[in-house]
Amino acid sequence: MVEAGLGLYAIAIPAGLLVLLSVAEYLWPRSARVLGRIPRWRTHALFFLTNVTVGRVLALLVVVGSAAAWAHDHGFGLFNYVGWPWWLEAGLAFILLDFALWLQHVAMHRFGFLWVMHKVHHSDRDLDASTALRFHPLELLFSTLYKSASVVFLGVPVLAALAFELWLNCNALFNHSNVRLPRSVDRLLRIFLVSPDMHLVHHSTAVGEQQRNYGFALTWWDRLFATYDYESTMGRDGQTIGLAEIADERPAQFLWSMKQPLT
């Protein structure tokens, strides 16, 4: 019953946050748009609907929640061996899963067969909360299998795994948002969390800057592994977004974006 309730929150909370961030982007935009809002949002909505369908099919095989339940039922994974207090296991699960996803993100940029999927996300020439929905179904498939494997090998408790998914989705919406935060707030957030300005650097058209600021939620890994940059060399307000070789309207087209990994 608790898991079902959390499942409802996993839909309602990100949906509400997307609406709030979209309003904030309208009132306090950080950057002017290059492409029109409507074509991009339509494309990202189609990505979302496609990925929901793919997610339904994946649910017949494996999802993060069922992977955690399997690990629990079979006593498999780190936390099922140590028997630590639930709050300690949940806290460590959040930290270790965040690190696992940081490693996945690095791999997405370092290995060509993964980059062809991930570049669909990076081809967006604007950055706003809707960009958090712009992931190719092939990347969704890979990411789901990777996260599920991470959950199994760590033996993450079911509720912690589901809560992490909610946390991850909310952070993705926030750090992709086109909201201008005061510098003081941005600096304070970066002590722990990836802010919109920090993630902006990662979406630079400069290839070297795409290899920086990989973090999804916690900023620690980029600082620890020296992949952190405070700001683009282009400056906060002069940075261009997307892929340098794609400077036209194509990223706002759904069918072109879906075929992009094959080109």
Buried (B, 14 or more C-beta within 10 A) or exposed (E): EEEEEBBEEBEEBBEEBBEBBBEBBEEEBBBEBBBEBEBBBBBBEBBBEBBEEBBEEBEEEBBBBBBBBBBBEEEBBBBBEEEEEEEEBBEBBBEBBBBBBBBBBBBBBEEEEBBBBBBBBBBBBBBBBBBBBBBBBBBBBBBBBBBBBBBBBBBBBBBBBBBBBBBBBBBBBBBBBBBBBEEEEBEEBBEEBBBBBBBBBBBBBBEEBBBBBBBBBBBBBBEEEEBBBEEBEBEBEEBBBBBEEBEEEBBBBBEBBBEBBEE
